[in-house]
Amino acid sequence: MYMGDHYYNEKPTVESDRKKITETIAGETLHFTVDSGVFSKKGIDYGSKLLVESFQFHGLEGSLCDVGCGWGPIGLTLAKKYPSKKVSMIDINERAVELTKLNAQRNNINNVSVFQNDLLKGQKEESFAVILTNPPIRAGKEVIFHLYEQAFRCLKPDGELWIVIQKKQGAPSTINKLETIGLDTEIVKKSKGYFILKGKKC
């Protein structure tokens, strides 16, 4: 599948143009380096921020996984907010992985592990209590639905998949897909056309 020069790509070809920014998300202030060729290259996008600020643990035991972590705003914010939790951060984009590792160091966040991978391919079954994602919409519906299936396999019993997706980009079909694969799904929040969805593995 040809992905062109957008962010769902192992090796971005667009010229690097790094910038330093500061973001306050869910009450946590972090310093980031961002770059071209990575999703939301100028700063955190509205959907990702909404996802982090809507997320609650509900007493779940186990680790988190941020799939499609980009330069790290979701996973690093939650790792800082919940320092006792282990957070895995995954992206297919090597530039994103490099940035996330750098940003973890910049913010003295040590409870994360960051690695390059194609979504959840090869991850162990029932390995995460929570999986969060702002899915790679431009990769297409087939890729995104495959991610949901992988997430179901990788979630522990009672684990939760948290997703942010716009209504116009397929929120209704995502809800249907999550319920079809066996996740008890609810709409946690709606804002400006964005849906925060939580699918619980029963």
C-alpha positions in Angstrom: 0.0 0.0 0.0 1.4 3.3 -1.0 1.3 5.9 1.8 3.0 8.8 0.1 4.6 11.4 2.3 2.1 11.5 5.2 2.8 10.4 8.7 1.7 6.7 8.4 5.0 5.9 6.8 8.1 4.1 8.1 10.6 6.6 6.6 9.3 10.1 6.0 10.9 11.8 3.0 9.8 15.3 3.8 12.7 17.5 5.0 13.1 17.6 8.7 12.2 21.0 10.4 12.4 20.6 14.1 10.8 23.0 16.5 10.5 23.2 20.3 7.1 23.8 21.9 5.4 23.6 25.3 2.0 22.2 25.8 -0.2 21.9 28.9 -2.5 18.9 28.7 -4.8 17.6 31.5 -3.0 19.8 33.9 0.5 18.6 33.0 3.0 20.9 31.3 5.5 19.2 29.0 8.2 20.4 26.6 8.3 18.8 23.2 10.4 18.8 20.0 8.1 18.4 16.9 9.0 17.9 13.3 7.7 17.7 9.7 6.7 14.2 8.5 5.0 13.4 11.8 1.3 13.8 12.7 0.3 17.2 14.0 3.7 18.7 13.4 2.9 22.2 14.9 1.5 21.1 18.3 -1.1 18.8 19.9 -4.3 18.5 17.8 -7.7 19.0 19.3 -8.7 15.4 19.2 -5.6 14.0 21.0 -5.9 16.7 23.7 -9.6 15.8 24.1 -8.7 12.1 24.4 -6.1 12.7 27.2 -8.4 15.0 29.1 -11.3 12.6 28.8 -9.4 9.5 29.9 -9.9 8.0 33.3 -8.3 4.8 34.7 -11.3 3.3 36.6 -9.0 1.3 38.8 -7.6 -0.8 36.0 -4.5 -2.8 36.8 -1.7 -3.1 34.2 0.1 -1.1 31.6 -1.0 1.3 28.9 -0.2 1.4 25.2 -0.3 4.5 23.0 -0.6 3.3 19.4 0.4 5.8 16.7 2.1 7.9 19.3 3.5 10.5 16.9 5.9 12.8 18.9 4.4 11.6 22.1 1.7 14.0 23.5 -0.8 11.3 24.6 1.5 8.7 26.0 4.0 11.0 27.6 1.3 13.1 29.3 -0.3 10.0 30.8 3.0 8.6 31.8 3.7 11.8 33.7 0.2 11.9 35.2 0.4 8.2 36.3 4.1 7.6 37.2 3.4 4.2 38.7 2.1 2.9 35.3 4.2 1.5 32.5 3.4 3.1 29.2 4.3 1.5 25.8 4.5 3.9 22.9 4.4 2.6 19.3 4.6 4.2 15.9 5.5 3.0 12.4 7.2 6.3 11.7 10.9 6.2 12.6 11.0 10.0 13.0 8.1 9.9 15.4 9.8 7.2 17.5 13.0 9.3 17.6 11.1 12.4 18.7 9.1 10.5 21.4 12.3 9.1 22.9 13.8 12.6 22.9 10.7 14.1 24.4 10.6 11.5 27.2 14.2 12.5 28.1 13.4 16.2 27.9 10.6 15.8 30.4 12.4 13.2 32.7 9.8 10.6 32.0 11.2 7.1 32.7 8.2 4.9 32.8 7.8 4.6 29.0 9.1 2.2 26.4 9.1 3.5 22.8 9.6 1.4 19.8 8.9 1.3 16.0 6.2 -1.1 15.0 3.4 -1.5 12.5 0.4 -0.8 14.9 0.1 -3.8 17.3 1.6 -6.5 15.0 3.4 -9.1 16.9 2.3 -7.9 20.4 1.4 -10.5 23.0 -2.2 -11.4 23.7 -3.7 -9.8 26.8 -0.7 -7.6 27.4 -2.3 -4.2 28.1 -5.0 -2.9 30.5 -5.6 0.1 28.3 -4.9 1.0 24.7 -5.3 4.5 23.5 -5.2 5.7 19.9 -5.8 8.6 17.6 -6.0 6.3 14.6 -4.1 6.9 11.3 -7.2 7.9 9.3 -5.3 8.5 6.1 -4.1 4.9 6.1 -7.6 3.9 5.3 -10.5 2.0 6.8 -9.0 -1.5 6.4 -5.9 -0.5 8.3 -7.9 1.2 11.1 -10.3 -1.7 11.5 -7.4 -4.1 11.6 -6.0 -2.0 14.5 -9.2 -2.4 16.4 -9.0 -6.2 16.0 -5.4 -6.2 17.1 -6.4 -4.1 20.1 -9.1 -6.6 21.2 -6.5 -9.4 21.1 -3.9 -7.4 23.1 -6.3 -6.2 25.8 -6.5 -8.0 29.1 -10.0 -9.1 30.3 -11.9 -6.0 31.4 -9.3 -3.9 29.5 -10.3 -0.8 27.6 -9.7 0.7 24.1 -9.9 4.5 24.0 -10.3 6.1 20.6 -10.7 9.7 19.4 -12.3 10.0 15.9 -14.3 12.6 14.1 -17.9 11.8 13.1 -17.1 12.7 9.5 -14.1 10.4 9.5 -16.1 7.3 10.6 -17.2 7.5 14.2 -20.5 5.6 13.6 -18.8 2.8 11.6 -16.0 2.6 14.3 -18.7 2.1 17.0 -20.3 -0.6 15.0 -16.9 -2.3 14.4 -16.0 -2.3 18.0 -19.3 -3.8 19.1 -19.0 -6.4 16.3 -15.6 -7.6 17.6 -16.9 -7.9 21.2 -16.1 -4.6 22.9 -18.8 -3.0 25.0 -18.7 0.5 23.6 -19.8 3.8 24.9 -19.4 7.4 23.8 -17.5 9.1 26.6 -17.6 12.6 25.1 -18.5 14.6 22.0 -17.0 17.9 21.1 -16.7 19.9 17.9 -17.4 16.8 15.8 -15.0 14.6 17.7 -16.1 11.5 19.5 -14.2 9.9 22.5 -15.1 6.2 22.5 -14.3 3.6 25.1 -14.6 -0.1 24.2 -14.4 -2.5 27.2 -13.4 -6.1 26.7 -15.9 -8.1 28.8 
